[in-house]
Amino acid sequence: MSALTSLAKALAVYSMAPQRLTVFRHLYISSTPIVIVPLTLAGETNAPLAAMVGSDRARPNLIVTRQPRERAERLNFAGRLASELLFPIETAAQRTQATSSGPNARVRVVDAPQIWVPNPAGVEFVRTLGRMTRLRQTEGPWAVPKKVRELGIWLTWFAEQAEFADTGALIAATRAVAAVWATGQSDLEDGNLAAQIAWLDPPEGMDVASAVSRAEDPQLCPPAGPATDPTFDRLFLEPALRDLATARTPAAHRAVHQRLTAMLEEQMRPTWELVWTAIGLLADVPEAPRVPKRWEQQRDRFTSFHRYVADGGRPQAKRDNAGRSAHRLAELEQRKAAFEAQRAYDDPLVIADHRLTGEAFSGQVVKVDATRRVPGLRRSVLRPLVLVATGDHIHFDVGQHVYDPARNGQQAVIESVAETEDGWRVALELQNRMGSGQTAKPGSVPALGEDVTYTSVTETFVRRRPWPAREETPWTHGGPAPDSAPAVEDAAEDWS
Amino acid sequence: MSSIAIARGRGFEAKVKADGCAELLRLLREHIRLPVAEVHYHDLNPTDTDDRITSRLRRSQRALQAAVESDEPTGTLFDHPILQLTVNGVQVRIEPDLIAFKLGNQFFVVEIKSFAILDGAADSGKVAAAAQQSAVYVLAMREMLQTAGLDPDMVSDHVVLVCPKDFSNQPVAELLDVRKQLATLKRQLNRMESVESILRLLPPDLTFDLRLDDAGQPTRDPQELATAIFQVTARYSPECLGACELGGVCRSEARGTVAVLGRVVREDLGGVDSIKEAVELATGLREPDAGQRQAAELLRRAYDMREAALGAAR
């Protein structure tokens, strides 16, 4: 967190109204998001109880297990969820376009699926259910339908994507909302989707304070799951499960199951509505300029993973080997750095945060030499000099590189820093993005009197040395990893 | 906690302890690689509902000490002993849901938990809580041995954690190093303010007594009890909500202070306690006092930048 975020929270309490943390929304929002609201049985490792899933707010599909304690029924549940999820994935994968018109053009899906869950625990549900189903075999004594295994592979992929800072594949609603608005409560309380939305969209005619205390009453606003409310468990769920286990005739079983379905729907429906409200609120926030480009990259990732799965790709291993871990770590870091920089370049409130921590400064151009040239290797090169007067504290050193977000990250070198009576003067030598002509192309050099911002945050990607091939994994990383073919025992893994 | 989760946890524990801890022995042999040939099983559970805790404590102490003094090579399992720990000069009895296991001249604390170890990894928060809890038992057992004039280091600083494996109900055991938790615990116990010195700060007639009647029903006026509670200033932080049933009470008492937003926010706002004050310093409605100048300047700058950025977007 930063001083700006903390101040926004204090302002939210003071005014009893949510405060914006960013001017733009930095998350892509699909026009057809897939929402999953899962519920699990308490005390077990991912025993699915029910899920509400779909892309139509008015018509959620309801999946309720017939007996949460039976292994076969759990796989049956996974199969039903697979039918709901694999269809939109396949549909998205079928609609493709060429990335360019040249001979080297690749294919990219027109739109990729985007899954929403209420909270981070929902992401964990997706990950664990993926782990549970992807290592199953589709033939042999413990055979499961092909779609169950495929669901596992896809859920694992979505859960892995959710770890990236710039993800648009699997989104926890509470996190997406908290990235845009500060509410007047702690992060812990913001983890309750109902309490968070109470700040942003209180029920008609209710003030925020009453809406929040209403949201904290599990009788009125059931928890967003996957864990159910303990009181609900004791009063309703436990008796229903007992009746389910003791029902002797199919008719009796059906009657109990109907009761169970009704009560679980009642528990999930409010959360379902809240997730859609969150999506709607976020969609109304203007999208940041660099969002489409990032979504394009996400579509590429989806396209290539779909090809991998379609070509009969193996399920992900139980644990990453050293090579894959190193790859993933590097990708996590690189995508996080790029995302941070892109947000800063796009959003005045994010750059303000960097200004407060001394990683950026804003000011006015008080002097400019746009035609200055300095001797280069063969001939002289254009290196305009710009003098900026600023009230921000300058923590930069002479010789340090800074970038201009307004000019697509134009690089400048700090020539001198001087403290004056009313602030600081920074002299900068511009390095690039001025065209190849004798003089700078119009607009590429800041004009006298212009308000400018420079930051040390950069999205330029530092190219690293290529990774060693798998068979050349060094001994420091355990040497070449053995093949991660799923073991036969995995298919027989207990799920009870 | 959910009744369903509690039932499942009990079921799992019963499974591990069934038939004189047969399953647990297998785990100790195969997972922890202890050379256990055969063991005695010593049941220290209450014999009936009238079994008093003091007599159970005496029984537990006798059994554990007798085990130390015998030099029989076989292992011994003590199911559900009562332990005692000195906290601030007050002897506190603890009834841990544990098994103490003696092999050779080593005691191990065995902790059975119902959260799963999935692919060799478990929820880090739950493991940390289990480690902390076990450290208390290790310390209590050591204290007991010491009081009896025996070597406290016989109690191992590694505890055995038994959990369900992956998605199944099958147990798996891991050794958990609790040396760090033990050190923290000892430091906390040493630094603890004595109850007497805290009591001196409170009104002499303050009491939280519920005034139970003979049937065990509270007879105290709730309003009066609430007044008594509010005489003690809340030291609230958002984490309280998950750990204490009075969390909501303290939160409402702390309303308007920066504490309700969490520790990080408090630090970011430069230690200004009241939200109103922080906002007024930021907006310039209030002049900072000598100690607030630096915090106020940061808040002013942050507020101005915020307004400028939002204003440009409007």
Interface residues (C-beta under 8 A of the other chain):
Chain A: M1 S2 A3 L4 T5 S6 L7 A8 K9 A10 L11 V13 Y14 R20 V23 L41 A42 G43 E44 T45 N46 T128 R131 M132 G184 Q185 S186 D187 L188 E189 A227 T228 P230 D233 R234 L237 E238 L241 K318 R319 P348 L349 I351 A352 R355 L356 E493 D494 W495 S496
Chain B: M1 S2 S3 I4 A5 I6 A7 R8 G9 S114 A116 L118 D119 G120 P164 D166 F167 S168 N169 Q170 P238 E239 L241 G242 G256 V258 V260 L261 G262 V264 V265 D268 L269 I275 K276 A278 V279 A282 L298 L299 R301 A302 Y303 M305 R306 A308 A309 L310 A312 A313
